[in-house]
C-alpha cells in the first residue's frame, strides 16, 4: 500500500504544479465514526476524473487541503489499515466568493469484518504465539478509544480433523484472543466468542499455505 500512496502523492504534487491557473477552495475535512466522534490518524483519498488527492487526518480527526473548484470527488479512507469506501460524492462549487468549506465524513464500523492480519495458529493448537501480540495492539487501541462498541471474535480452522473437534478448536482460538483483550483492560462483557470450525474457509484447504490462511481470527463490530 505504501507504493500506492506514494503514487497518489506524486499525482497530487503534479496536479498542483500544473493547475496554478485554477481556482481553489480551502477545504477542511473532519472524519467521524458512527457515533459522530472525530476519528484521528487516518488517510483520506479524494479521487476525481483527473487526479487523486491524499489528505492526512490528524490527532483531532481533521485534515486540510486546497481543492480545485468545479471538481467532483469520490472518497476512500484507510483506517487502521482497513479500506472504507464512502457513498458521498464531494463537489467543489465553482465560485470565487467561497474561500473555505467544511466537510464531515462519517464511517460505520458496524459494516466491517476485520481479519487480524499476520496471526496464524499452529495446526491443532489455539495458543497465541508471542510474536503476534503486537498485531493485536491495534484492536486493543480501537476498543479503548471506542468504549461503546462490542465485538464478536470468530475463530476458524482448516479442514484437518473432524467437524466437532474443529468447532471446539476454533472456539478456543476465539477465547484466547478474548483472554488477551481482557488482560489488556477490555471489559469481558464487550466480547462475544464463536467458533465456526472449518465451515467458512477463505481459500482451498488442499495446500499447506491455504490451510494456514484458513486458521484465522475475524472480528465483527456488534451494535
TIDREN-968529 format. One line per field, with one value per atom (N, C-alpha, C): residue in three letters; atom name; x, z, y. Coordinates in Angstrom, 3 decimals, decimal comma. Each point is the difference from the previous one (the first is absolute). Last residue first. Layout:
<rs>
residuo: (ALA/...)
atomo: (CA/...)
c1: (X/...)
c3: (Z/...)
c2: (Y/...)
</rs>
This chain:
<rs>
residuo: (UNK/UNK/UNK/UNK/UNK/UNK/UNK/UNK/UNK/UNK/UNK/UNK/UNK/UNK/UNK/UNK/UNK/UNK/UNK/UNK/UNK/UNK/UNK/UNK/UNK/UNK/UNK/UNK/UNK/UNK/UNK/UNK/UNK/UNK/UNK/UNK/UNK/UNK/UNK/UNK/UNK/UNK/UNK/UNK/UNK/UNK/UNK/UNK/UNK/UNK/UNK/UNK/UNK/UNK/UNK/UNK/UNK/UNK/UNK/UNK/UNK/UNK/UNK/UNK/UNK/UNK/UNK/UNK/UNK/UNK/UNK/UNK/UNK/UNK/UNK/UNK/UNK/UNK/UNK/UNK/UNK/UNK/UNK/UNK/UNK/UNK/UNK/UNK/UNK/UNK/UNK/UNK/UNK/UNK/UNK/UNK/UNK/UNK/UNK/UNK/UNK/UNK/UNK/UNK/UNK/UNK/UNK/UNK/UNK/UNK/UNK/UNK/UNK/UNK/UNK/UNK/UNK/UNK/UNK/UNK/UNK/UNK/UNK/UNK/UNK/UNK/UNK/UNK/UNK/UNK/UNK/UNK/UNK/UNK/UNK/UNK/UNK/UNK/UNK/UNK/UNK/UNK/UNK/UNK/UNK/UNK/UNK/UNK/UNK/UNK/UNK/UNK/UNK/UNK/UNK/UNK/UNK/UNK/UNK/UNK/UNK/UNK/UNK/UNK/UNK/UNK/UNK/UNK/UNK/UNK/UNK/UNK/UNK/UNK/UNK/UNK/UNK/UNK/UNK/UNK/UNK/UNK/UNK/UNK/UNK/UNK/UNK/UNK/UNK/UNK/UNK/UNK/UNK/UNK/UNK/UNK/UNK/UNK/UNK/UNK/UNK/UNK/UNK/UNK/UNK/UNK/UNK/UNK/UNK/UNK/UNK/UNK/UNK/UNK/UNK/UNK/UNK/UNK/UNK/UNK/UNK/UNK/UNK/UNK/UNK/UNK/UNK/UNK/UNK/UNK/UNK/UNK/UNK/UNK/UNK/UNK/UNK/UNK/UNK/UNK/UNK/UNK/UNK/UNK/UNK/UNK/UNK/UNK/UNK/UNK/UNK/UNK/UNK/UNK/UNK/UNK/UNK/UNK/UNK/UNK/UNK/UNK/UNK/UNK/UNK/UNK/UNK/UNK/UNK/UNK/UNK/UNK/UNK/UNK/UNK/UNK/UNK/UNK/UNK/UNK/UNK/UNK/UNK/UNK/UNK/UNK/UNK/UNK/UNK/UNK/UNK/UNK/UNK/UNK/UNK/UNK/UNK/UNK/UNK/UNK/UNK/UNK/UNK/UNK/UNK/UNK/UNK/UNK/UNK/UNK/UNK/UNK/UNK/UNK/UNK/UNK/UNK/UNK/UNK/UNK/UNK/UNK/UNK/UNK/UNK/UNK/UNK/UNK/UNK/UNK/UNK/UNK/UNK/UNK/UNK/UNK/UNK/UNK/UNK/UNK/UNK/UNK/UNK/UNK/UNK/UNK/UNK/UNK/UNK/UNK/UNK/UNK/UNK/UNK/UNK/UNK/UNK/UNK/UNK/UNK/UNK/UNK/UNK/UNK/UNK/UNK/UNK/UNK/UNK/UNK/UNK/UNK/UNK/UNK/UNK/UNK/UNK/UNK/UNK/UNK/UNK/UNK/UNK/UNK/UNK/UNK/UNK/UNK/UNK/UNK/UNK/UNK/UNK/UNK/UNK/UNK/UNK/UNK/UNK/UNK/UNK/UNK/UNK/UNK/UNK/UNK/UNK/UNK/UNK/UNK/UNK/UNK/UNK/UNK/UNK/UNK/UNK/UNK/UNK/UNK/UNK/UNK/UNK/UNK/UNK/UNK/UNK/UNK/UNK/UNK/UNK/UNK/UNK/UNK/UNK/UNK/UNK/UNK/UNK/UNK/UNK/UNK/UNK/UNK/UNK/UNK/UNK/UNK/UNK/UNK/UNK/UNK/UNK/UNK/UNK/UNK/UNK/UNK/UNK/UNK/UNK/UNK/UNK/UNK/UNK/UNK/UNK/UNK/UNK/UNK/UNK/UNK/UNK/UNK/UNK/UNK/UNK/UNK/UNK/UNK/UNK/UNK/UNK/UNK/UNK/UNK/UNK/UNK/UNK/UNK/UNK/UNK/UNK/UNK/UNK/UNK/UNK/UNK/UNK/UNK/UNK/UNK/UNK/UNK/UNK/UNK/UNK/UNK/UNK/UNK/UNK/UNK/UNK/UNK/UNK/UNK/UNK/UNK/UNK/UNK/UNK/UNK/UNK/UNK/UNK/UNK/UNK/UNK/UNK/UNK/UNK/UNK/UNK/UNK/UNK/UNK/UNK/UNK/UNK/UNK/UNK/UNK/UNK/UNK/UNK/UNK/UNK/UNK/UNK/UNK/UNK/UNK/UNK/UNK/UNK/UNK/UNK/UNK/UNK/UNK/UNK/UNK/UNK/UNK/UNK/UNK/UNK/UNK/UNK/UNK/UNK/UNK/UNK/UNK/UNK/UNK/UNK/UNK/UNK/UNK/UNK/UNK/UNK/UNK/UNK/UNK/UNK/UNK/UNK/UNK/UNK/UNK/UNK/UNK/UNK/UNK/UNK/UNK/UNK/UNK/UNK/UNK/UNK/UNK/UNK/UNK/UNK/UNK/UNK/UNK/UNK/UNK/UNK/UNK/UNK/UNK/UNK/UNK/UNK/UNK/UNK/UNK/UNK/UNK/UNK/UNK/UNK/UNK/UNK/UNK/UNK/UNK/UNK/UNK/UNK/UNK/UNK/UNK/UNK/UNK/UNK/UNK/UNK/UNK/UNK/UNK/UNK/UNK/UNK/UNK/UNK/UNK/UNK/UNK/UNK/UNK/UNK/UNK/UNK/UNK/UNK/UNK/UNK/UNK/UNK/UNK/UNK/UNK/UNK)
atomo: (N/CA/C/N/CA/C/N/CA/C/N/CA/C/N/CA/C/N/CA/C/N/CA/C/N/CA/C/N/CA/C/N/CA/C/N/CA/C/N/CA/C/N/CA/C/N/CA/C/N/CA/C/N/CA/C/N/CA/C/N/CA/C/N/CA/C/N/CA/C/N/CA/C/N/CA/C/N/CA/C/N/CA/C/N/CA/C/N/CA/C/N/CA/C/N/CA/C/N/CA/C/N/CA/C/N/CA/C/N/CA/C/N/CA/C/N/CA/C/N/CA/C/N/CA/C/N/CA/C/N/CA/C/N/CA/C/N/CA/C/N/CA/C/N/CA/C/N/CA/C/N/CA/C/N/CA/C/N/CA/C/N/CA/C/N/CA/C/N/CA/C/N/CA/C/N/CA/C/N/CA/C/N/CA/C/N/CA/C/N/CA/C/N/CA/C/N/CA/C/N/CA/C/N/CA/C/N/CA/C/N/CA/C/N/CA/C/N/CA/C/N/CA/C/N/CA/C/N/CA/C/N/CA/C/N/CA/C/N/CA/C/N/CA/C/N/CA/C/N/CA/C/N/CA/C/N/CA/C/N/CA/C/N/CA/C/N/CA/C/N/CA/C/N/CA/C/N/CA/C/N/CA/C/N/CA/C/N/CA/C/N/CA/C/N/CA/C/N/CA/C/N/CA/C/N/CA/C/N/CA/C/N/CA/C/N/CA/C/N/CA/C/N/CA/C/N/CA/C/N/CA/C/N/CA/C/N/CA/C/N/CA/C/N/CA/C/N/CA/C/N/CA/C/N/CA/C/N/CA/C/N/CA/C/N/CA/C/N/CA/C/N/CA/C/N/CA/C/N/CA/C/N/CA/C/N/CA/C/N/CA/C/N/CA/C/N/CA/C/N/CA/C/N/CA/C/N/CA/C/N/CA/C/N/CA/C/N/CA/C/N/CA/C/N/CA/C/N/CA/C/N/CA/C/N/CA/C/N/CA/C/N/CA/C/N/CA/C/N/CA/C/N/CA/C/N/CA/C/N/CA/C/N/CA/C/N/CA/C/N/CA/C/N/CA/C/N/CA/C/N/CA/C/N/CA/C/N/CA/C/N/CA/C/N/CA/C/N/CA/C/N/CA/C/N/CA/C/N/CA/C/N/CA/C/N/CA/C/N/CA/C/N/CA/C/N/CA/C/N/CA/C/N/CA/C/N/CA/C/N/CA/C/N/CA/C/N/CA/C/N/CA/C/N/CA/C/N/CA/C/N/CA/C/N/CA/C/N/CA/C/N/CA/C/N/CA/C/N/CA/C/N/CA/C/N/CA/C/N/CA/C/N/CA/C/N/CA/C/N/CA/C/N/CA/C/N/CA/C/N/CA/C/N/CA/C/N/CA/C/N/CA/C/N/CA/C/N/CA/C/N/CA/C/N/CA/C/N/CA/C/N/CA/C/N/CA/C/N/CA/C/N/CA/C/N/CA/C/N/CA/C/N/CA/C/N/CA/C/N/CA/C/N/CA/C/N/CA/C/N/CA/C/N/CA/C/N/CA/C/N/CA/C/N/CA/C/N/CA/C/N/CA/C/N/CA/C/N/CA/C/N/CA/C/N/CA/C/N/CA/C/N/CA/C/N/CA/C/N/CA/C/N/CA/C/N/CA/C/N/CA/C/N/CA/C/N/CA/C/N/CA/C/N/CA/C/N/CA/C/N/CA/C/N/CA/C/N/CA/C/N/CA/C/N/CA/C/N/CA/C)
c1: (-23,559/-0,755/-0,492/4,597/-1,412/-0,655/4,514/-0,504/-1,500/3,878/-1,184/-0,444/4,653/-0,673/-1,177/3,335/-0,671/-0,752/4,276/-0,941/-0,595/2,415/0,035/-1,018/1,841/0,108/0,157/-0,113/-1,325/0,014/4,033/-0,878/-1,369/3,086/0,481/-0,893/-0,804/-0,435/0,451/1,447/-1,431/-0,510/4,490/-0,210/-1,476/1,204/0,449/-0,265/-3,199/1,427/0,322/-4,454/0,799/1,504/-4,134/0,726/0,941/-2,001/-0,025/0,860/-2,201/0,768/-0,015/-2,345/0,189/0,852/-3,610/1,365/0,057/-3,484/0,108/1,440/-1,433/-1,163/0,143/2,732/0,483/-1,067/-0,377/0,679/0,519/-2,283/-0,645/0,674/-0,672/0,888/-0,745/-0,251/-0,695/1,032/-0,737/0,832/-0,860/-0,226/-0,692/0,911/0,383/0,595/-0,825/-0,473/-0,006/0,410/0,003/-1,382/-0,106/4,170/-0,438/-1,405/3,426/-1,010/-0,470/4,956/-1,293/-1,013/4,887/-0,918/-1,339/3,816/0,443/-1,066/-0,743/1,228/0,532/-3,679/-0,400/1,225/0,736/-0,635/-0,373/1,747/1,034/-0,596/-2,949/0,816/1,083/-2,614/-0,779/0,818/1,807/0,062/-0,754/-0,223/1,372/0,197/-4,096/0,118/1,409/-0,877/-0,676/0,147/1,611/0,840/-0,612/-2,454/1,122/0,949/-3,512/-0,545/1,103/1,065/-0,184/-0,563/0,492/1,301/-0,156/-3,885/0,571/1,313/-1,953/-0,873/0,561/2,081/0,367/-0,877/-0,921/1,271/0,389/-3,774/-0,262/1,261/0,289/-0,707/-0,204/4,235/-1,445/-0,665/5,101/-0,743/-1,492/2,723/0,599/-0,729/-0,735/-0,896/0,587/0,988/0,088/-0,880/-1,379/1,024/0,144/-1,936/-0,144/1,155/-2,887/1,140/-0,294/-1,831/-0,330/1,271/-2,117/1,240/-0,352/-2,772/-0,062/1,324/-1,414/0,517/-0,341/-1,573/0,271/0,437/-0,129/-0,214/0,314/0,488/-1,402/-0,212/4,233/-0,418/-1,435/4,208/-1,428/-0,674/4,636/-0,478/-1,507/2,171/0,195/-0,553/0,020/-1,003/0,141/3,192/-1,339/-1,043/4,397/-0,099/-1,388/0,986/-0,089/-0,192/0,852/-1,344/-0,216/4,265/-0,943/-1,429/3,484/-0,018/-0,971/1,281/-1,262/-0,122/3,926/-1,066/-1,376/3,927/0,020/-1,131/0,765/-0,624/-0,087/2,076/-1,230/-0,670/3,994/0,339/-1,226/-0,270/0,391/0,274/-3,581/1,447/0,413/-4,667/0,557/1,505/-3,433/0,746/0,596/-2,533/-0,749/0,732/0,673/0,275/-0,759/0,257/-0,497/0,194/3,033/-1,061/-0,369/1,880/0,537/-1,154/-0,911/0,115/0,681/0,065/-0,299/0,180/-0,145/-0,168/-0,446/0,666/1,284/-0,118/-4,122/1,032/1,230/-5,315/1,250/1,135/-4,889/0,834/1,288/-5,126/1,445/0,643/-4,853/0,557/1,505/-4,238/1,280/0,233/-3,662/-0,075/1,253/-0,618/-0,868/-0,055/2,334/0,769/-0,860/-0,522/-0,751/0,809/0,859/0,083/-0,672/0,071/-0,311/0,032/1,616/-0,125/-0,207/-0,380/0,009/-0,192/1,816/-0,652/0,139/0,454/0,225/-0,804/2,274/-1,149/0,423/1,712/0,250/-1,300/0,312/1,408/0,306/-3,713/0,087/1,470/-1,403/-0,372/0,066/0,726/1,152/-0,293/-2,018/-0,481/1,168/-1,587/0,845/-0,542/-0,345/-0,685/0,980/0,657/0,515/-0,566/-1,566/0,079/0,441/-0,177/0,328/0,106/-2,638/0,733/0,229/-1,184/-0,059/0,811/-0,244/-1,018/-0,018/4,441/-1,156/-0,969/3,946/-0,454/-1,304/4,538/-1,409/-0,326/4,158/-0,498/-1,498/4,233/-1,198/-0,571/3,813/0,364/-1,200/-0,547/0,669/0,274/-2,480/-0,109/0,555/-0,507/0,689/0,072/-3,449/0,880/0,659/-2,820/0,448/0,863/-3,651/0,764/0,313/-1,200/-0,421/0,974/-1,207/0,908/-0,762/-0,236/-0,746/0,954/0,421/0,456/-0,813/0,204/-0,668/0,360/3,581/-1,425/-0,562/4,274/-0,339/-1,510/2,707/-0,578/-0,432/3,361/-0,581/-0,476/0,476/0,553/-0,681/0,353/-0,251/0,689/-2,098/1,018/-0,367/-1,315/-0,176/1,161/-0,739/-0,959/-0,232/3,208/-1,328/-1,068/4,672/-0,438/-1,385/0,915/0,881/-0,603/-0,219/-0,867/0,832/1,295/0,331/-0,896/-0,536/-0,178/0,324/0,595/0,189/-0,076/-1,853/0,544/0,089/-0,264/-0,315/0,660/-1,864/1,099/-0,511/-2,760/1,329/1,123/-4,801/0,282/1,423/-0,670/-0,790/0,332/0,545/0,292/-0,956/2,218/-1,037/0,372/1,333/0,378/-1,205/2,004/-1,124/0,546/1,751/0,341/-1,260/1,176/-0,434/0,450/-0,099/1,085/-0,471/-3,835/1,336/0,824/-5,458/0,865/1,392/-4,835/1,148/0,963/-5,213/1,205/1,155/-4,668/0,179/1,216/-1,495/-0,580/0,132/1,843/-1,456/-0,704/4,732/-0,481/-1,523/3,187/-0,700/-0,405/3,334/-0,385/-0,620/0,796/-0,053/-0,518/2,353/-0,730/0,090/0,616/0,304/-0,890/1,902/-0,965/0,493/0,590/0,573/-1,058/0,248/-0,756/0,691/1,502/-0,017/-0,883/0,987/-0,491/-0,130/3,611/-1,295/-0,392/4,223/-1,018/-1,400/3,888/0,148/-1,046/1,140/-1,321/0,018/3,656/-0,498/-1,314/2,234/1,007/-0,510/-2,624/0,083/0,991/-0,463/-1,211/0,081/3,492/0,018/-1,197/0,266/1,011/0,003/-2,864/-0,424/0,986/1,066/-1,089/-0,449/3,137/0,614/-1,059/-1,493/0,644/0,655/-1,842/-1,051/0,591/2,923/-0,474/-1,080/1,529/1,029/-0,417/-2,710/-0,173/1,054/0,316/-1,234/-0,193/3,540/0,280/-1,202/-0,535/0,863/0,307/-2,454/-0,824/0,867)
c3: (17,205/0,490/1,409/-2,359/0,301/0,449/-3,084/0,918/0,175/-1,266/-0,479/1,073/-1,494/0,990/-0,663/-0,747/-0,562/1,107/-0,787/0,887/-0,745/-1,648/0,161/1,041/-3,283/1,459/0,451/-4,585/0,552/1,523/-2,508/-0,130/0,618/-0,190/0,925/-0,031/-3,102/1,349/1,034/-4,453/0,121/1,389/-1,056/0,080/0,186/-0,747/1,326/0,189/-3,412/0,123/1,426/-1,380/-0,598/0,089/1,313/1,043/-0,546/-2,072/-0,106/1,087/1,042/-1,116/0,067/3,104/-0,924/-1,192/3,615/-0,511/-0,940/3,543/-0,764/-0,482/2,657/-0,855/-0,889/3,605/-1,386/-0,986/5,106/-0,484/-1,415/3,017/-1,208/-0,566/4,959/-0,802/-1,182/3,702/-0,754/-0,818/4,215/-0,738/-0,717/2,223/-0,257/-0,831/3,295/-0,940/-0,066/3,031/-1,339/-1,078/4,789/-0,456/-1,409/2,432/-0,533/-0,592/0,266/0,792/-0,699/-0,459/-0,676/0,786/1,012/0,505/-0,695/-0,607/-0,363/0,268/0,768/0,747/-0,274/-2,480/1,390/0,857/-4,481/0,082/1,439/-0,910/-0,194/0,170/0,064/1,213/-0,085/-3,832/1,040/1,278/-3,432/-0,339/1,054/0,377/0,300/-0,329/-1,076/1,434/0,377/-4,430/0,263/1,472/-1,212/-0,600/0,231/1,312/0,917/-0,547/-2,735/1,125/1,018/-3,618/-0,462/1,106/0,895/-0,194/-0,411/0,332/1,331/-0,120/-3,988/0,627/1,366/-2,278/-0,548/0,539/1,173/0,596/-0,474/-1,955/1,404/0,696/-4,543/0,142/1,463/-1,323/-0,184/0,373/-2,089/1,193/-0,271/-3,030/0,617/1,302/-3,018/-0,097/0,592/1,752/-1,300/0,050/3,081/-0,128/-1,459/3,395/-1,159/-0,042/3,417/-0,263/-1,153/1,895/-0,681/-0,296/3,286/-0,455/-0,573/0,955/-0,075/-0,553/2,814/-1,135/0,116/1,645/0,398/-1,243/1,600/-0,912/0,665/1,932/-0,104/-0,874/0,860/1,203/-0,086/-3,053/-0,291/1,108/0,327/-0,523/-0,198/1,416/1,039/-0,447/-3,045/1,041/1,158/-3,558/-0,513/1,097/1,028/-0,125/-0,473/0,117/1,360/-0,040/-4,052/0,470/1,415/-1,882/-0,671/0,442/1,532/0,676/-0,647/-1,386/0,717/0,645/-2,303/-0,996/0,652/2,603/-0,535/-0,997/1,852/0,943/-0,561/-1,980/-0,555/0,935/0,956/-1,082/-0,605/3,477/0,467/-1,129/-0,476/0,106/0,253/1,333/-0,810/0,202/0,383/0,734/-0,958/-1,159/0,118/0,782/-3,348/1,226/0,006/-3,671/1,183/1,309/-3,883/-0,221/1,299/0,290/-0,386/-0,116/-0,866/1,053/-0,553/-1,307/-0,382/1,192/-1,677/1,159/-0,467/-2,780/0,465/1,244/-0,823/-0,951/0,732/1,135/0,636/-0,850/-1,765/0,228/0,632/-0,139/-0,017/0,171/-1,807/0,672/-0,144/-0,363/-0,302/0,797/0,223/-1,307/-0,325/3,970/0,066/-1,326/0,741/0,323/-0,019/-2,564/0,848/0,214/-1,291/-0,404/1,040/-1,870/1,092/-0,519/-1,133/-0,519/1,170/-1,180/0,986/-0,707/-1,416/-0,397/1,123/-1,269/0,969/-0,426/-2,623/0,320/1,007/-2,288/0,781/0,219/-2,857/0,352/0,734/-3,631/1,060/0,297/-3,502/1,270/1,174/-4,691/0,549/1,352/-2,519/0,505/0,697/-1,898/-0,665/0,351/3,017/-0,857/-0,593/1,582/0,362/-0,987/1,822/-1,143/0,490/1,637/0,360/-1,277/1,581/-1,093/0,413/2,986/-0,289/-1,242/2,133/-1,020/-0,442/1,890/0,397/-1,162/1,708/-1,133/0,388/2,641/0,036/-1,228/2,074/-1,039/0,157/3,637/-0,630/-0,975/2,989/-1,149/-0,652/3,428/0,593/-1,060/-2,376/1,441/0,642/-4,950/0,613/1,493/-4,319/1,135/0,429/-4,402/0,602/1,199/-3,790/1,243/0,434/-4,713/0,808/1,165/-2,990/0,573/0,637/-3,721/0,775/0,458/-1,606/-0,096/0,929/-0,553/-1,140/-0,205/2,686/-0,133/-1,274/2,932/-1,207/-0,087/4,739/-1,079/-1,159/4,749/-1,000/-1,180/5,429/-1,345/-0,884/5,439/-0,821/-1,352/4,632/-1,027/-0,884/5,166/-1,035/-0,995/4,400/-0,980/-1,150/3,705/0,305/-0,971/-0,441/1,294/0,408/-5,266/1,152/1,281/-5,542/1,111/1,280/-5,461/1,285/1,091/-5,557/1,154/1,267/-5,813/1,258/1,150/-5,429/1,070/1,267/-5,760/1,353/1,000/-5,543/0,933/1,329/-4,052/-0,444/0,930/0,660/-1,306/-0,456/5,217/-1,063/-1,310/5,695/-1,390/-0,943/5,368/-0,822/-1,471/5,083/-1,398/-0,770/5,444/-0,909/-1,415/5,072/-1,308/-0,844/5,685/-1,131/-1,283/5,160/-0,615/-1,070/3,453/-0,328/-0,860/0,793/0,036/-0,480/2,288/-0,917/0,184/1,083/0,692/-1,000/-0,598/-0,238/0,680/-0,284/1,131/-0,151/-3,137/-0,047/1,168/-1,392/0,041/0,066/-2,450/1,225/-0,067/-2,359/-0,064/1,330/-2,874/1,322/-0,155/-3,225/0,066/1,416/-2,944/1,240/0,067/-4,053/0,447/1,275/-3,777/1,195/0,619/-5,253/1,226/1,153/-5,283/1,045/1,162/-5,681/1,256/1,017/-4,281/0,486/1,238/-2,412/-0,477/0,461/0,960/0,665/-0,443/-0,774/0,136/0,640/-0,795/-1,309/0,102/3,903/-0,730/-1,353/2,866/0,528/-0,808/-1,079/-0,336/0,481/1,138/-1,431/-0,389/4,410/-0,232/-1,459/1,159/0,646/-0,306/-1,418/-0,808/0,562/2,487/-1,211/-0,882/3,748/0,407/-1,203/-0,622/0,170/0,379/-0,264/-1,335/0,082/3,993/-0,575/-1,385/2,124/0,594/-0,511/-1,382/-0,535/0,521/1,715/-1,365/-0,626/4,282/0,048/-1,402/0,800/0,000/0,000)
c2: (-4,066/1,162/-0,266/-2,118/-0,223/1,300/-1,795/1,020/-0,201/-3,764/0,706/0,994/-3,122/0,848/0,702/-4,762/1,166/0,732/-3,954/0,687/1,186/-5,105/1,456/0,477/-4,062/0,006/1,452/-0,822/-0,311/-0,090/0,703/1,175/-0,247/-3,602/1,028/1,240/-3,454/-0,390/1,029/0,553/0,232/-0,329/-0,964/1,449/0,340/-4,504/0,433/1,486/-2,580/0,312/0,443/-1,174/-1,074/0,249/2,664/-0,711/-1,077/4,968/-1,462/-0,644/4,800/-0,532/-1,522/2,553/1,121/-0,419/-2,761/0,209/1,196/-2,015/1,249/0,237/-3,915/0,273/1,234/-2,508/0,023/0,470/1,510/-1,193/0,197/3,179/-0,502/-1,249/2,953/-0,830/-0,598/4,531/-1,037/-0,774/4,175/-0,947/-1,034/5,422/-1,263/-0,898/4,779/-0,948/-1,291/3,874/0,594/-1,003/-0,865/0,132/0,577/-0,356/-1,291/0,078/4,252/-0,689/-1,282/2,169/0,062/-0,831/0,549/1,007/0,127/-3,218/1,342/1,055/-4,631/0,270/1,400/-1,517/0,234/0,325/-1,260/1,317/0,345/-4,307/1,017/1,401/-3,631/0,025/1,066/-0,841/0,677/0,132/-2,543/1,422/0,815/-4,612/0,414/1,479/-2,104/0,269/0,448/-1,411/1,265/0,393/-4,176/1,037/1,381/-3,765/0,233/1,068/-1,400/0,752/0,314/-2,762/1,375/0,885/-4,652/0,639/1,465/-2,682/0,252/0,763/-1,412/1,004/0,388/-3,525/1,303/1,127/-4,529/0,419/1,394/-1,963/0,295/0,513/-1,513/1,271/0,386/-3,077/-0,082/1,314/-0,279/-0,405/-0,032/3,200/-1,189/-0,310/3,835/-1,168/-1,272/5,204/-0,660/-1,253/4,207/-1,031/-0,418/4,470/-0,881/-0,998/3,985/-0,865/-0,949/5,082/-1,249/-0,784/4,198/-0,617/-1,366/4,852/-1,457/-0,493/4,824/-0,757/-1,481/5,502/-1,376/-0,773/5,613/-1,116/-1,332/4,546/-0,420/-1,231/2,454/-0,721/-0,523/1,502/-0,096/-0,817/0,768/1,281/0,005/-3,964/1,019/1,348/-3,571/-0,232/0,984/0,130/0,302/-0,116/-1,336/1,461/0,407/-4,592/0,535/1,513/-2,100/-0,332/0,530/0,422/0,905/-0,248/-2,891/1,292/0,980/-4,586/0,173/1,376/-1,540/0,131/0,169/-0,812/1,360/0,221/-4,332/0,923/1,422/-4,085/0,565/0,998/-2,654/0,924/0,669/-3,404/1,331/0,977/-4,032/0,094/1,448/-2,619/1,086/0,033/-4,438/1,024/1,029/-4,094/1,249/1,083/-4,975/0,745/1,323/-3,368/-0,691/0,746/1,614/-0,981/-0,708/4,944/-1,292/-0,987/5,181/-0,998/-1,251/5,644/-1,377/-0,920/5,485/-0,860/-1,382/4,016/-0,534/-0,866/3,211/-0,405/-0,529/0,194/0,385/-0,539/1,442/-1,170/0,490/2,265/0,123/-1,372/2,295/-1,169/0,101/3,900/-0,609/-1,277/3,346/-0,657/-0,798/2,725/-1,164/-0,764/4,220/-1,200/-1,264/4,791/-0,925/-1,269/5,683/-1,397/-0,883/5,483/-0,918/-1,436/5,497/-1,360/-0,944/5,670/-1,073/-1,337/5,261/-1,250/-1,024/5,723/-1,073/-1,224/4,687/-0,840/-1,064/5,208/-1,213/-0,756/3,902/-0,139/-1,304/2,321/-1,003/-0,261/2,922/0,619/-0,978/-1,133/0,705/0,633/-4,418/1,281/0,705/-4,965/1,005/1,381/-4,736/0,971/1,010/-5,143/1,323/1,020/-5,111/0,907/1,372/-5,565/1,386/0,828/-4,724/0,639/1,451/-4,820/1,436/0,374/-4,387/0,245/1,456/-2,759/0,796/0,159/-3,759/0,806/0,689/-2,331/0,366/0,835/-3,574/0,895/0,211/-1,128/-0,545/1,031/0,687/-0,846/-0,679/3,297/-1,166/-1,058/3,178/0,153/-1,259/2,803/-1,128/0,267/1,758/0,244/-1,299/2,790/-1,255/0,348/2,579/-0,010/-1,425/3,406/-1,136/-0,133/4,613/-0,984/-1,159/4,643/-0,990/-1,097/5,582/-1,386/-0,892/5,006/-0,612/-1,453/2,749/0,282/-0,627/-1,812/0,747/0,188/-0,514/-0,796/0,888/-0,259/0,896/-0,834/-1,500/-0,069/1,036/-2,508/1,188/-0,154/-3,062/0,168/1,178/-2,736/1,017/-0,006/-2,391/-0,504/0,950/0,408/0,537/-0,482/-1,094/-0,540/0,481/0,163/0,167/-0,583/-1,126/0,401/0,010/0,531/-0,622/0,565/-0,517/0,875/-0,786/-0,083/-0,717/0,998/-0,338/0,810/-0,856/-0,766/-0,435/0,943/0,483/-0,220/-0,538/0,845/0,415/-0,425/-0,686/-0,602/0,289/-0,082/0,624/-0,707/-0,952/-0,356/0,715/-0,131/0,626/-0,216/-2,255/0,153/0,533/-0,350/0,190/0,171/-2,148/0,558/0,070/0,132/-0,817/0,687/1,339/-0,766/-0,985/1,643/0,505/-0,960/1,434/-1,170/0,402/2,411/0,096/-1,164/-0,577/0,447/0,077/-1,669/1,416/0,586/-4,675/0,709/1,511/-3,174/-0,124/0,675/2,042/-1,383/-0,015/3,870/-0,390/-1,468/4,226/-1,409/-0,406/4,826/-0,622/-1,426/4,166/-1,259/-0,548/4,931/-0,727/-1,227/3,593/-1,002/-0,670/4,441/-0,614/-0,919/1,238/0,252/-0,706/1,999/-1,012/0,445/0,893/0,568/-1,134/0,194/-0,449/0,797/0,192/0,933/-0,386/-2,664/1,280/1,015/-5,007/0,600/1,365/-3,248/0,415/0,766/-1,636/0,747/0,486/-2,779/1,351/0,855/-4,570/0,739/1,446/-2,978/0,289/0,855/-1,606/1,023/0,420/-3,545/1,241/1,133/-4,365/0,577/1,329/-2,446/0,538/0,664/-2,321/1,243/0,672/-4,226/0,995/1,355/-3,653/0,360/1,077/-1,865/0,853/0,481/-3,117/1,316/0,970/-4,472/0,581/1,411/-2,598/0,422/0,701/-1,890/1,169/0,513/-4,065/1,199/1,261)
</rs>
